[in-house]
Amino acid sequence: MAVAAAAAVHVLVERRETLATAESLTGGLVAATIVEIPGVSAVYRGGMVVYATELKGTLAGVPKHLLDERGPVDPDVAAALAAGVRERCGADWGVATTGVAGPEPQDGKPVGLVYVAVAGPAGTEVRELKLAGNRAAVRTESVTAVLQLLTESLSATPAPV
C-alpha cells in the first residue's frame, strides 16, 4: 500500500495537482495510507468516509435513484463517488472505493467484489476487483488497487501547463 501511495503522491506533487478520497469499505484506509507520505499536504485536499448508503448520496453526491436501483456496490456508484468527492472537495482528482469486505455477502453481492474508481480532468475510470481473503486482505488490496489506478490514470493524462 505504501509503495502505491508514494508513487501516486510523487506524481501529484510533480504535477502540482490535488486529490480527494471517498471511501466505503476501506473506511478511511486510503486516506490514512496517503497521509503517511511526506509532502502529501501539498496535494491532499481531504476526503469522506461514506460507509452508510444514504451518505453516499447526501455527502458524495451519488444520485439517489442509482443507489435505490443498484445498491452501493456498483461500478456506476464508484464512478459517482469519485466524481462527487472531486467536485465537493475542489480537487483535480477524486478516488473512490465501494464493495463487500465481508465476512458476509451484502445485498446479494459476494465478499471480495469491489469497485475502485478515479475521476480526473479527462474523465472517470472504474475497475472491478474480485478479491480473495479475509476482511483485512480485501480492504488492503482495495487500497493498493485504487492507488495503482490513480497512478495509471495520471500517467495516461497530460500534465497541466
Buried (B, 14 or more C-beta within 10 A) or exposed (E): BEEBBBBBBBBBBEBEBBBBBBBBBBBEBBBBBBBEBEEBEEBBBBBBBBBEBEBBBEBBBBBEEBBEEEBBBBBBBBBBBBBBBBBBBEBBBBBBBBBBBBEEEBEEBEBBBBBBBBBBEEEBBBBEBEBEBEBEBBBBBBBBBBBBBBBBBBEEBEEEE
